């Protein structure tokens, strides 16, 4: 028990008091917190920090301090913020990190800026996949800026932006992963918005903007550039008093026009303008124009589907492609007119409700189809030149009429194959044809070549059904006999079923080429130019004639069967009497 006596002496009590004081101080120093240490010693590689409350001095690597930009603070007595990881490790040392302390402080700054929607100052240090790395100048934290957020416009070269201090907006923070996204584009747009607000406030309703430039258009309106500082939309309904389907009908990119300010929205930072309200409504003068009367108009816009023309300034009308030419279906207006041309047109429609005027250019010219019929009635001969060909037809441009007519290969010859006959012609050949049909509404003309020749089918004009003909056999096959009537230029096929009454005799092989036989006409249709010949019908007619000529009502009694019947009848009568 003597050992406990020594604990009661005065020296031991003094040591105990000092130890208790030191321990109480260390309780105020907590792991996981940022503390400040005063540099007490500097070596070649390390600095020692004095932290009140710790039993030993933490050691910090000088390279760590340099990496976070604290090399200027490496001097005795300077205070360094560090993150306390462990008060005592297994070796009894205090573990701290200046880098982590700076990162935590930097994160706190970022969180505050994010919550207050304040911009931060950073610089682009390097490129990476999908964007660039931005260093936060206040904390040294590395942030990610996506490529789409570098600028408000696509840019390929960012060399002029590298390592230049500039503002960035925080758009995303992930505390768990410890990363953040920033945007330079948002800062640019905010500046532009502020600048745009100043510009918009300069305009008021009723102002006239001069020489605004057409920048582009969409289906709902036209966009104008005003003094290279403001984009203005002129709605489709404010372009013209007449109906406009699309701005491209009226405007060309680069055109200059005066605009009237009709609305200013300071919240949306938009200025609305009108073109048509700068001039009086031309439709008030529409009563000065009459239907079916010729007027001179000015071509102001050319499109593939027509031309926009002005009856007077502000009063425009569409000359549709279908009203340009008589003989060409929907031609391109660009092939007929140019902007600025003054042409004669006839007003065909005035619709005051729809504010629409329809005009026609072709009506000022003589209808070539009427002229054609006046000079060349149907079934008359007309001359022309082959303008084009395809595998089944020829197109003939008729002389003096600028009309293309259609000549089908089946109308080339009565006797020869049409497609083979087609090969005899070429583009540029001059030919005479017969006018067969004119469809003015459809702009179609049909002509024929064979119709100018004698029709070999006329050989049948004096013939009728059941008439007997003498034909010459040309050839035979499984389908029947190919024959040619004497004195006729046409050939006909007698089908196998029409060769004989008896099926066993209906064999084409019974006949040889060059043989002459008699046949009967079984069908004759002049409208279809069709004739059907039959040997079977001739046999039926001959049999019927023979029966009519040689038979009588009593001829059957001479037959044995008739005699026997008579005898049997007499015997039956005798038996009945008995």
Number of C-alpha atoms within 10 A of each C-alpha: 5 6 7 8 8 11 12 10 10 9 11 11 12 10 11 12 11 10 11 10 12 15 13 11 13 15 10 11 17 13 15 13 13 21 19 18 19 19 23 16 16 16 9 7 9 16 21 19 24 20 19 17 15 18 17 16 20 21 19 21 15 17 13 15 20 14 12 16 13 15 13 9 14 18 14 14 14 14 18 19 18 22 21 22 17 15 19 14 10 7 6 11 15 18 18 23 19 22 20 17 21 20 18 17 16 19 20 13 15 22 16 12 15 17 9 9 12 13 19 19 15 25 20 23 14 12 15 11 8 10 15 20 20 26 20 21 15 14 19 18 20 19 20 21 25 16 19 15 21 23 16 13 9 10 10 7 7 12 9 7 13 14 14 13 16 15 20 25 23 25 13 13 17 10 10 6 7 11 14 19 19 24 23 21 20 20 20 18 14 11 12 12 13 12 12 17 16 13 13 18 14 9 15 15 13 12 14 17 15 13 15 21 21 21 19 17 20 12 11 13 20 23 19 26 18 17 12 9 11 15 17 22 21 24 20 19 16 20 23 21 20 21 16 19 13 16 21 18 16 16 19 15 14 13 12 16 14 14 25 21 21 18 16 18 12 13 7 9 16 18 21 18 26 22 20 19 16 12 11 11 15 17 16 9 11 16 9 7 13 14 13 14 12 18 15 13 21 21 21 18 22 23 16 13 15 22 26 21 26 18 21 13 10 17 19 25 23 25 24 21 21 19 20 25 19 22 20 15 13 16 18 19 22 15 9 11 16 15 14 12 11 15 14 16 26 20 21 15 14 17 10 12 6 9 14 18 22 18 27 23 20 18 19 15 13 10 15 18 21 13 13 19 14 10 11 14 17 15 15 14 17 17 15 22 19 20 17 14 16 10 10 12 18 23 22 28 21 22 14 11 14 14 21 23 25 19 24 20 22 18 17 25 19 18 14 11 12 17 15 11 15 20 10 7 13 14 13 13 11 17 15 16 25 22 25 18 17 19 10 14 8 10 16 15 20 19 27 24 21 17 18 16 12 9 15 14 16 12 13 15 9 6 13 15 14 17 12 19 17 15 22 19 22 18 17 20 12 10 13 19 25 19 24 19 20 12 10 13 13 16 15 17 20 22 19 20 17 21 24 19 15 10 11 7 11 18 19 21 13 9 15 14 13 12 12 17 14 15 23 22 19 19 13 18 12 11 6 7 12 12 17 16 28 24 24 21 20 24 17 14 14 12 12 11 11 11 10 10 9 8 10 9 6 7 10 12 13 9 9 9 10 12 13 11 11 11 10 10 11 10 10 10 10 9 8 7 6 5
